[in-house]
Amino acid sequence: MKKLLTALLVAPAIALASGAALHLDKAPEVQRDNAALQSGARTFVNYCMNCHGLSFVRYNRLTEIGLSEQQIKDHLLFTADKVGEKMRVAARPAEQKIWFGATPPDLSLVARARASEDGSGADWLYTYLRSFYRDEKRPTGWNNLVFENVGMPHALWQLQGIQVLNSDHHLELATPGTQTPAEYDKTVADL
């Protein structure tokens, strides 16, 4: 627990200390829309939870967004046996450290930890998930404008497509994904 808290407190300071000016896109205002929240839960479980957990959230909290316990069991409960269990990561931390050079953070508190004078934590996450680009020099083959040299691969690349960094240091969509840019932005906003 001490390591997790230290990582959550130190990571934003390191990111801010890099000195690079960081422009965050404004995350769309999220209304209490159960369909969007359910979509975000489905995307998280299917794409993010292989590496990132939400250990301060239990599966049964998903009933608050209109899902029944049976729906949770049938469609979202892959890493636990009971809906009352915490949403823990599927991979083992020792394996993750080998694969990525570090254990990926639990995402329960990331939005709060990433809030700064540049924007809210939601703004940071929204911009981060839209700022991956192909970088063959990186071990994962991916890099990110918001978090340079991140150890995380682009888990949503099939949805977004492959972006590249052009000579003006802007992102260009080189290969379209299964979603249009507007659909991908909505997927990320729903998370």
C-alpha positions, 0 to 999 in steps of 0.5 A: 500500500505504501508503494501505491501511495508513493507512486500516486503522489510522486508520479504527478510531481515527476511529470510536472517537473519535466518542464514541458508545457502541457496543453490538456484538452477539456474532457467533455462534461459528463452527465449522469448518463447510465448508457455512457457509464455502462459503455465506459465500464465495458471498455475499462474491463475489456481493454484496461483491466488486464493491466490496471485495477480499480482496487478501491471499487467493487463490482457491485458498485456497477449496480449504481449505473443500472446494471444488474448483478446478473449482467455484471456476472455475465459480461464484466466479472472476469477477474473475480468470483463474486460481485462484492469483490474489488476490481483487481487487475488480471495480470500479476505485478511481477509479470507486469514489471518485467513487461513494462518496467514498472507495475501499472498503477491502480486507476482508482485514484489517478484522476484525482492525482493528475489534477493540476493547474493545467486541468482536471484529472479527467482532462489529463486522462482524456488527453492522455488516451487520445495522445498515443503515437507509434514510436518504434524506438520505444520498447512497446512501440508506442509513445505519448505526448502527455506522458513522454516515454511511458511504458504503457502500450496503446491499449485502445489502438485498434479503436483509435487507429495508429497515430504518428508524430509529424515534423511539426510535433502534431499527431496525424492519423496514419491508419484508421481504427475501427472507430471514427475520431468522433466515436473514439473521443466518445469512448474515451470520454465515457471512460 
